[in-house]
Amino acid sequence: MTTAQSCCKPTCLPMHVYPEKIGVIAGSGQFPLLFIKAAREAGRVVAVIAHKGETLPEVAEAADMVCWVKLGQLGKIIKFFHGEGVGETVFLGAITKTQVFRDVFPDLKGLTLWNKIDRRQDDAILRAVAGALESEEIKVLESTLYLQHLLFPAGVLTKKKLSHEQRLDIEFGWQNARAVGRLDIGQCVVVRNRTVLAVEAIEGTDATIIRGGGLAKEKAVVVKVKKPSQDFRFDLPATGLKTVETLASVKGAVLAVEAGQSLLFDREATVKAADKAGLVVVGVVENPDGTLVF
């Protein structure tokens, strides 16, 4: 592990690009840390933008160079990348969406961009930021670069299999989750007996599971899919140990996730916890004709 150097000062001027360098715009969780390790193995030097109150300290420590920012400081991000000669970057890890209402400290460039965005939802915001970076010759790459093995696999991962009723609930939830995704509201729904109990919005998946699971009392089915216009550069659906633990805490029954279009962290521990709780975890594939394969 190296000690990261910092160069956030406005005096950092644009320099020529170093092809071996890659930027990471890091949110919360382990995704940025996993990427740093994989990028290093691929021979890349990693420059990290770390968000205060979100990014793990371990991510900053693992970086070759780091710049801490507050949410909205787009100009600071660009100056850092220019100063380090970074011409490519990835978005990794979540930003707590409710921060938009309390912890945003935009600089002039960030404020200018914010005022241009007419739909302040996930896709619109992230696409606008990506566009601003690419206008500064900083290309935004797919978040799965070097980490294709983290994509959610197809099929049932657990010892327990799906019942006929649970398959019907998944098919019903799938249609509703797709509709919600088309509106860029969220990526998952909680259902039981072909009834929608909760729809994910700004609060995130875990809070949605708690809310929907509480209404279900037990046997809730969680369906998580990509948005129809999902951009692999950012905001891919992600599940892991915490998701399963949350579902188990409300006596849920099934976690169904779109295979190949979302991320699965800590697979071994996640499946083990699901088996212990008696849950079904399944990666679902949608055929071109709309039928589902479990």
Backbone torsions as a table, in degrees:
resi	resn	phi	psi	omega
1	MET	NA	135.9	-179.6
2	THR	-100.8	160.7	174.5
3	THR	-90.1	119.1	-174.6
4	ALA	-70.5	140.2	173.7
5	GLN	-96.8	151.2	-178.1
6	SER	-118.0	139.1	177.0
7	CYS	-145.6	76.5	-176.2
8	CYS	-103.5	-0.4	-172.8
9	LYS	-68.8	144.3	178.9
10	PRO	-61.0	-15.5	-178.7
11	THR	-76.2	-9.9	176.9
12	CYS	-66.6	118.6	-176.3
13	LEU	-101.2	154.7	177.5
14	PRO	-55.3	136.6	179.2
15	MET	-127.2	176.1	176.7
16	HIS	-69.6	156.1	-174.9
17	VAL	-81.8	137.6	174.3
18	TYR	-99.7	110.4	-174.6
19	PRO	-58.4	-28.2	-178.5
20	GLU	-74.8	-13.3	-177.9
21	LYS	-89.9	144.5	174.3
22	ILE	-139.2	140.5	179.9
23	GLY	-93.5	151.8	173.1
24	VAL	-127.9	120.7	172.1
25	ILE	-96.4	103.0	-165.8
26	ALA	-99.2	132.6	169.6
27	GLY	-102.6	-141.5	-176.8
28	SER	-89.7	173.6	174.1
29	GLY	83.0	-174.3	-172.7
30	GLN	-91.0	-10.0	-176.4
31	PHE	-54.3	-48.0	178.7
32	PRO	-59.7	-37.7	-179.2
33	LEU	-66.1	-42.4	177.7
34	LEU	-63.1	-38.7	-180.0
35	PHE	-66.4	-43.7	-179.2
36	ILE	-56.6	-44.9	179.4
37	LYS	-61.7	-46.5	-178.5
38	ALA	-67.3	-39.3	179.5
39	ALA	-64.6	-40.6	177.3
40	ARG	-61.3	-42.0	179.0
41	GLU	-64.1	-24.8	177.9
42	ALA	-89.0	4.7	176.5
43	GLY	86.8	17.6	-178.8
44	ARG	-95.6	151.5	171.3
45	VAL	-99.8	131.9	-168.1
46	VAL	-111.7	122.0	175.8
47	ALA	-107.9	120.9	-171.5
48	VAL	-109.0	132.5	164.9
49	ILE	-94.7	114.3	-178.5
50	ALA	-106.5	133.4	-178.7
51	HIS	-95.2	125.8	-179.8
52	LYS	-61.6	132.5	-179.7
53	GLY	83.0	-1.4	-178.7
54	GLU	-127.4	-55.7	-172.6
55	THR	-73.5	135.6	178.2
56	LEU	-65.4	140.9	176.6
57	PRO	-56.2	-33.4	-179.8
58	GLU	-61.6	-29.9	178.7
59	VAL	-66.7	-46.9	178.8
60	ALA	-62.4	-39.3	-179.2
61	GLU	-67.4	-31.4	-177.9
62	ALA	-80.2	-17.0	-176.5
63	ALA	-72.3	157.1	173.2
64	ASP	-79.1	-32.9	172.3
65	MET	-150.5	150.3	-172.4
66	VAL	-142.8	149.0	174.0
67	CYS	-135.4	118.8	177.1
68	TRP	-84.6	132.8	179.7
69	VAL	-132.9	163.8	169.0
70	LYS	-98.5	155.8	-178.4
71	LEU	-58.1	125.9	178.7
72	GLY	104.9	-4.8	-177.0
73	GLN	-88.9	67.7	-176.5
74	LEU	-66.3	-41.0	179.8
75	GLY	-60.5	-38.2	179.4
76	LYS	-66.4	-38.0	177.8
77	ILE	-62.4	-47.6	-178.0
78	ILE	-63.6	-43.0	179.1
79	LYS	-62.5	-39.6	178.9
80	PHE	-64.1	-48.6	-179.3
81	PHE	-64.8	-41.2	176.2
82	HIS	-61.1	-44.0	-178.2
83	GLY	-64.1	-30.4	-179.8
84	GLU	-94.0	-1.3	179.9
85	GLY	71.5	34.8	-179.3
86	VAL	-92.0	123.5	-179.7
87	GLY	-112.3	-3.1	178.3
88	GLU	-137.5	145.7	177.6
89	THR	-149.0	165.2	174.9
90	VAL	-131.8	151.4	172.3
91	PHE	-98.0	124.0	-177.0
92	LEU	-138.2	132.0	177.7
93	GLY	90.0	155.0	-175.8
94	ALA	-86.9	154.2	167.9
95	ILE	-112.3	128.9	179.2
96	THR	-56.9	115.9	-170.6
97	LYS	-63.9	-30.4	-179.5
98	THR	-69.5	-10.7	176.1
99	GLN	-62.9	-23.4	-179.8
100	VAL	-56.1	-26.5	-176.1
101	PHE	-96.9	-5.5	-174.8
102	ARG	-141.8	-28.8	-171.0
103	ASP	-124.6	37.1	178.1
104	VAL	-100.6	128.2	180.0
105	PHE	-129.2	71.3	-173.7
106	PRO	-68.2	141.5	168.8
107	ASP	-85.4	-174.7	-174.4
108	LEU	-59.6	-42.9	-179.1
109	LYS	-67.4	-40.8	178.3
110	GLY	-65.3	-41.5	179.9
111	LEU	-66.5	-40.0	178.4
112	THR	-61.3	-43.8	179.3
113	LEU	-66.6	-43.5	-178.5
114	TRP	-57.3	-41.4	-178.4
115	ASN	-70.3	-16.1	178.8
116	LYS	-88.3	-14.7	-176.1
117	ILE	-86.9	118.7	-177.1
118	ASP	-90.3	-23.6	177.1
119	ARG	-117.6	103.5	-172.9
120	ARG	-90.5	59.9	176.0
121	GLN	-115.6	169.3	-169.6
122	ASP	-46.0	-60.9	-173.4
123	ASP	-60.4	-44.7	-177.4
124	ALA	-62.4	-43.6	-179.2
125	ILE	-65.4	-49.1	-176.2
126	LEU	-66.5	-39.2	177.6
127	ARG	-64.9	-37.2	179.3
128	ALA	-65.9	-43.4	178.5
129	VAL	-64.3	-43.7	178.3
130	ALA	-60.8	-41.5	178.2
131	GLY	-62.2	-40.5	179.0
132	ALA	-65.0	-40.1	178.1
133	LEU	-66.3	-42.9	-177.7
134	GLU	-69.8	-26.9	174.2
135	SER	-68.1	-18.1	176.6
136	GLU	-100.0	17.8	178.0
137	GLU	64.8	33.9	173.8
138	ILE	-116.7	101.0	-175.0
139	LYS	-75.2	135.1	178.4
140	VAL	-97.1	120.3	-176.7
141	LEU	-99.9	168.3	177.9
142	GLU	-63.0	140.5	-177.3
143	SER	-69.4	-17.0	-179.4
144	THR	-88.1	4.1	177.6
145	LEU	-53.4	126.8	-178.7
146	TYR	72.4	-4.7	-173.4
147	LEU	-129.6	35.9	179.7
148	GLN	-60.1	-27.7	-178.0
149	HIS	-67.9	-11.9	178.9
150	LEU	-86.7	-5.7	179.0
151	LEU	-66.0	141.4	-175.2
152	PHE	-63.4	126.5	-178.6
153	PRO	-77.6	161.2	177.9
154	ALA	-84.7	151.0	175.6
155	GLY	98.3	173.9	179.0
156	VAL	-79.2	127.2	-176.7
157	LEU	-95.9	-15.6	-173.1
158	THR	-103.5	169.5	177.7
159	LYS	-68.1	-39.1	-178.8
160	LYS	-78.0	139.1	-177.8
161	LYS	-105.7	170.8	-178.0
162	LEU	-80.4	140.8	171.4
163	SER	-86.3	168.6	177.6
164	HIS	-60.4	-42.7	-179.7
165	GLU	-64.4	-38.1	179.3
166	GLN	-67.9	-36.2	175.8
167	ARG	-62.4	-41.8	177.7
168	LEU	-63.1	-40.0	178.4
169	ASP	-64.6	-39.0	178.6
170	ILE	-64.3	-45.6	179.9
171	GLU	-61.1	-41.5	177.9
172	PHE	-66.2	-47.3	-179.8
173	GLY	-64.4	-33.9	-179.3
174	TRP	-59.8	-47.4	-179.9
175	GLN	-61.0	-41.7	-179.2
176	ASN	-70.7	-39.8	178.4
177	ALA	-64.5	-38.8	177.1
178	ARG	-61.8	-42.6	-179.1
179	ALA	-64.1	-41.4	178.0
180	VAL	-64.4	-40.1	179.1
181	GLY	-64.0	-37.2	179.1
182	ARG	-61.6	-28.3	178.6
183	LEU	-88.4	0.8	-179.7
184	ASP	58.1	42.3	179.2
185	ILE	-98.2	-47.2	-178.3
186	GLY	-166.9	-173.7	-174.1
187	GLN	-124.6	-1.3	-179.3
188	CYS	-144.3	158.1	173.9
189	VAL	-134.0	157.3	174.5
190	VAL	-116.0	128.1	-177.1
191	VAL	-133.3	163.0	168.5
192	ARG	-157.8	134.3	-179.7
193	ASN	52.5	44.6	179.0
194	ARG	55.6	39.0	174.7
195	THR	-128.8	131.0	177.9
196	VAL	-79.5	122.9	-179.1
197	LEU	-102.1	-29.3	-179.8
198	ALA	-157.6	144.6	178.0
199	VAL	-122.7	130.4	179.9
200	GLU	-69.2	135.5	173.1
201	ALA	-132.1	-130.3	-174.7
202	ILE	-73.5	-17.9	-174.1
203	GLU	-75.8	-18.8	178.6
204	GLY	95.2	170.1	-172.2
205	THR	-65.4	-47.4	-175.7
206	ASP	-60.9	-43.8	178.6
207	ALA	-65.1	-34.4	177.6
208	THR	-66.1	-42.0	178.8
209	ILE	-63.2	-42.5	-180.0
210	ILE	-63.1	-43.4	-178.9
211	ARG	-67.0	-49.3	-179.2
212	GLY	-69.4	-38.8	179.0
213	GLY	-65.1	-34.5	177.0
214	GLY	-64.8	-36.4	178.1
215	LEU	-73.8	-34.2	-179.7
216	ALA	-71.6	-27.3	-174.6
217	LYS	76.5	-43.4	177.1
218	GLU	-167.4	167.4	172.4
219	LYS	62.3	27.9	176.7
220	ALA	-67.0	146.5	176.1
221	VAL	-114.3	122.0	180.0
222	VAL	-102.9	127.6	179.5
223	VAL	-119.6	123.3	-176.6
224	LYS	-126.2	122.3	-175.7
225	VAL	-132.5	165.3	172.9
226	LYS	-74.9	159.0	172.0
227	LYS	-76.3	148.2	-178.9
228	PRO	-55.1	-31.5	-179.8
229	SER	-102.8	25.5	-174.9
230	GLN	-54.2	131.6	177.5
231	ASP	-104.6	118.8	-176.8
232	PHE	-66.5	-4.3	177.7
233	ARG	-76.2	-20.9	-178.3
234	PHE	-162.9	159.9	172.5
235	ASP	57.2	38.4	172.5
236	LEU	-68.0	144.2	173.8
237	PRO	-58.6	143.9	-179.8
238	ALA	-140.0	140.4	176.5
239	THR	-135.2	165.8	-179.8
240	GLY	-178.2	-157.4	-175.0
241	LEU	-58.0	-43.7	-178.5
242	LYS	-62.4	-37.8	178.8
243	THR	-61.0	-45.9	-180.0
244	VAL	-66.0	-42.1	179.1
245	GLU	-62.4	-38.4	178.5
246	THR	-66.3	-43.7	179.1
247	LEU	-64.2	-39.8	178.4
248	ALA	-64.7	-33.9	-177.7
249	SER	-66.5	-21.7	178.2
250	VAL	-107.4	16.5	177.8
251	LYS	58.7	38.1	177.9
252	GLY	-72.2	176.7	-174.1
253	ALA	-122.7	-38.7	-169.9
254	VAL	-139.8	138.3	168.3
255	LEU	-119.1	111.0	-179.7
256	ALA	-112.7	122.9	-173.3
257	VAL	-127.2	143.4	179.1
258	GLU	-68.9	117.6	-177.1
259	ALA	-70.4	141.9	176.1
260	GLY	74.7	-3.1	-176.0
261	GLN	-125.3	12.0	179.7
262	SER	-151.4	174.1	-175.9
263	LEU	-108.2	145.8	174.4
264	LEU	-125.2	116.4	178.3
265	PHE	-98.1	150.0	175.2
266	ASP	50.9	53.7	-173.1
267	ARG	-54.8	-49.1	-176.3
268	GLU	-61.0	-47.9	-179.2
269	ALA	-67.4	-35.5	-179.6
270	THR	-65.9	-46.3	179.5
271	VAL	-66.4	-39.9	178.9
272	LYS	-60.8	-44.0	179.6
273	ALA	-66.2	-37.8	178.5
274	ALA	-65.2	-43.0	178.1
275	ASP	-62.0	-42.1	179.6
276	LYS	-62.6	-36.1	-178.4
277	ALA	-87.3	-5.6	-179.3
278	GLY	74.7	29.5	-179.7
279	LEU	-94.3	159.8	169.9
280	VAL	-105.8	127.7	173.0
281	VAL	-117.3	124.6	-173.8
282	VAL	-139.2	138.1	172.5
283	GLY	-95.6	122.9	-173.4
284	VAL	-108.4	137.5	177.3
285	VAL	-111.4	133.1	175.9
286	GLU	-100.0	122.3	177.2
287	ASN	-73.4	162.0	178.6
288	PRO	-56.7	-28.2	179.4
289	ASP	-85.4	3.5	176.6
290	GLY	94.0	-10.2	177.8
291	THR	-73.2	152.2	-177.0
292	LEU	-105.9	143.0	175.5
293	VAL	-115.2	123.7	-176.7
294	PHE	-98.8	NA	NA
